Amino acid sequence: MSLKQIFEEHPERRYIMFGGKGGLGKTTFSAATAYWLASQGKKVLVFSVDPQASLSDIFQKDIFGKGPVKIMENLWAQEIDADQHIKAYQGEIRQKILDMYGFEAVPDEIEQYIQAASAEPAMEESAIFDAVVDIVIGGEYDYYIYDLVPLGHALYYLSMAKVYDEWINKITKLREEMREYEEMVSRMKREKETEEDQILTELQYIRTRINASSSILTDKEKTGFFFVVIPEEMILIDTAKAAELFAKFDVPIMGYVVNRVVPRELLQQNIPAYLKNRIEMQDKYLEQIKNTFGSQVAAHVPELERDVTGLDMIRQLAEIMYGK
């Protein structure tokens, strides 16, 4: 089944992810898919969480950290700035502390803790994950095209929802036990019941957001994941392993897109020996791709004469992937 057929037969799949090893073309495929859908009259957001992403370069527009930027009719692009979200998160924490405890200013020791916590390695991933939650639960667009980070990091992001949910469950349980104890002490002292537990309310709010995001990313009815591969041995080995791991997180795989295929027609011309050898090598791995992934291979994209930058080249790539 072709890419075009997949989209035509599954209009309910609004959350589309392209993933693969770094440098294989997933960002350009995300951009071309977003362009094609927008050209069909769909309102589309293509966004990236990869700090090395190049949506700005591809669209030839500065979009990093600026929120959704309009590229053309029906198409917006966004690159997430983790540092910006960390600063916003710090501000939210400070305000919640002031509101909860009635402080006029955040005490120095708490401020030092906020700064130290923000420097932890996991804080950037947490900020990005939170930004993704904001995007995917917004529901403002017909399609969300999610340009994933390279496979290893992508698995980490996909697992974060489960990790966060388990952590929130434990913390919520402890807080509920503390709440019961506080209420019992209040009754024994014949004091009025404690006010609404703002901490428990906050934990439940976080859990709701995480569950909403997780359910979207693993929803077999609404979400589709495409692996980007090239006909090389190590890429195929890594992709096969990643596909097994993605299955454990119930990520619905829609297909595989094979990139950088050197046209066999070149063999009819007087070409250098290294290029002839490369085509023969690719033939072997293309056969392996066919045997391994079979009908899940949705498209073969040839090696292009230059990088995909600018709307004209994006249009050309979209026509290769989806037809004119």
N, C-alpha and C positions, 0 to 999 in steps of 0.2 A: 504494500500500500504506500502510495506517495505521500509526501508531506502535505500537499494540498488536500488529498483525500482524507487524511487523518483529521485535519482541521474542519473540513466540511462535514464529516460524519460525527464529529464530537464537539459541537458548538458549546456544550456545557463545560468544557475544560478551559477555564478562563485563566488559570495560573500555570504558566509555561516556564520551565526551567531548562537551561542549557548548561551542561557541565562536562568536565573532562580535565585532563592534564593541562597544565599551563601552556599557553602558546599554540594551541591547536586550532583556534578560530572560534571559540564559543562566544566571545563578545561580538564578533562580526556577524555570526549567525543570529544572535539575539537582536542585533540592530536591524538586520535584513528581515527577520520575521516580524518585528514590530512595524517596520516600514510597510510590508505587504499587508498586514492586518489593517493598518491605518488607511491604506489605499482602498481597502474593501469597505470603508466607512465605519470601522470600529474605533472606539476611543481607547487608546493604548498607552500604557506606561511601561517603558523599559528601564530597569534600574539595576545597579551593580553595588555589591558590598565589597568588591575586591579592591584593596588600596592600590593595586597595580593596574587597575582596569583602565581602559582607554576609550570609553564612550565619548569623552570630550574630544579626543583625537579623531575618532571615527566620524562623528557628526560635525567636526571642525567648529566646535562651540564650547565655551568655558561653562561647564555645568557643575563642576565639583563643589559640593557643599551648598548649592544654591536652591535645593528643593527641586520640585518638578519644573523643568524648563521646556517650553514649547519649541519643538523642532520644525513641525509643519502641521498642516491640518490633521487633527485627530491624533497626533503623536507627541508625547512628552518623554523626556529622558531625565534620569536622576542618578547622581553618584553620591553615595553616603559619606559624609565626613565624620569619622568616629570621634575625633577630638571635640568637634562642635557638640556632639551629643553627650559626651562625658561632662563638658562644662554645664550644659543644660541640666543634666542629671544631678550634678553637684548643687546647682541652684535650687532644684526641687527638694533635695534632701534638707538643705538649710531651712527652707521655708516650712517644711513639715515639722522639723524640730521646734522651730519658733511657735508654730501653731499648737503643737501637742503640749508643750511644756510652758508656754507663756513667757518665754525668754524675750528680752528686748534685743539681744544679740547672741549669736552662737558662741558658746564658751570656747576658749582657745584650745582646750584639750580635745573637744569634739571636732573643731576645725582641722586640727592636726590629723585626727583619725580619717576625716573625709579626704584630705589630701593624700594620705598614705594609701587608703583604699583605692583611690583613683589611679594610683601608679602601679597597681597590681597588673600582671600580664593578662589576666582574664577580663579586666575592666573593658578593654577595647572590644573584645568579642561580645561582651554583655551589652555594650552600648549599640553595637551594630545589630545585634539580635533584636533589641528593643525597637530600633528604628524600622527594622523589617516588619515587626508586629504592627507598628503604626501604619505602614504602607498597605499591608495585605488585608487588614481588617477595615480599611477605609471604605472600600467598595465604590470608589468614584469612577472606576474605569471598567470598560468591557473586558479588557485583557491586561494581565500583568505579566510581563516578560522578565524573568528573573535570571540575570547573568551571574551564575554562581562562581565562587572562588574555586581554585584548583581542588581536585578530588579530596585530598586529605583534609583540607580545611572545610570543605563542603560537608563531609561526614560529621565533622565536629559540630558545625552549626545545626545540622539536622538532629544530632543527638542532644543538643542543648535544651530543647523543649522538654525532653524526657527527664534530663538531669535536673532542670529547674523545677519541674513539677514534683519530683520526688523530694527535693529539698524543701519546697514550699509546704508539702504535706507534713513533713516532720516538724517544721517550725510552727505550722498552724496547730498541730496536735499539742505541742508543748505549750503554746500560748493559750489554747482552750483549757488545758489543765490548770494553768496559772490563773486563768479567769475564774474557774470554778472555786479555786482556793481563795481568791480575793473576795468573792461574793460570800463564801462561807464565813470568812473572818468578819466581814462587814455585818452579817446577820448576828454573829455571836456578840459583837460589840454594839449591836442595835443601831448601827449607823445606816444612812441611806445607801442604797445600792450604788456601786461604782458607775461612773458615767460610761457612755458608749466606748467600747474598746477600739480606739483609733488604729492601734497596731494591727489587731486582728482584721479590721476592715481593710487596711492597706494590703495585708497578705492575701486576702481573698480577691482583691482587685487585681493583684499581680497574677494570681493563679488563673483568673478568668481570661486575661490577656494572653497568657502562655498557651492555655488550652485552645483558644480561638485560633492562634497562629499555627499551632501544631496540627489542628484538625484540617486546616486549609492545605498545608504543605504535604499532608499524607492522604488527602481525600481523593480516592480513586475515581470519583465522579467529576471533580472540578479541576484536578491537577494532572499535569503531564510532564514527565522528565525525559529529555533527550540527551544521550551521550554523544559527544563529539569525539571521533577517532580518526586516525590516519593509518594507512597500511604499513605499519612498522611493528616488529615483533614485540618490543617492550611495552609499547602503548597498548597493544591488544591484551597482553598479559595483565597489565595494571587495570585495564577497563573491565576485564572479566572478573577480577577480584572485587573491584568496586561495585559492580552490579550485584554481586552476592551480598555485600554489606548493605547496599541500599535497600535490598529486598527485606533485610532484617528490620529496617525502620519503616517498612510498608510504603516506600516511595514508589508511586506508580510509574513505571518506565514505559514511555510511548514509542520509543524507537531509537535507532542509531543513525547518525549522519556521518558519512565518510568524507573527509576533506583532503585536499591537496593530492588528488589523483592525477598523475601525469597522463595526458591523452595517448592512447596506444597508436593513434594515427601517425604520430611522430616517427614510428618505426619505418614508415614508408619513405621517409626523407633521409637525407645524408646527415645524421646526427652524431655527436661525439659518443665514444664507447661508454663513458660513465653514465650518460643519459639512457642509453640502451640498456645497460645493466640495471639502472634504477627502475625502469619500466618493467623489466623481467622480475625484479625483486618484488615490486608492488603487485604484479600478477599473482604471485604465490600467496601474498598476504590478503589480497582481495578474495581469493578463493577460500582462504581460512575464515575471513569475515563472513562470507556467504554460508559456510558450513556451520559456523558458531552461532551467528545471530539470525540467519535465515530471513524470514519475512519481516523481521523487525527492522531491517535496514531500509530506511525511508528515503534516502537520497545519497547520491555520489556527486561531490562538488569538485570540479577540476582545479588544478593549480592555476591561479590567476596571474596575469602578467605584471600586476602591481598590487600594492596594499589597498585594502578597501577603506577609503576615506572620502568623505563628501557624499552628498545625496545621490549623485549620478552613479558612482560605483556601488553604493548600497542598493540602488534600484537594479543595476545589472546583476548583482548577487541574488537579489530577491527573485528575479526572473529565472535565474538558473535553478534556484531551490523550489520555486512554486509555479513556474511557468509564466508566460506573458499574459 
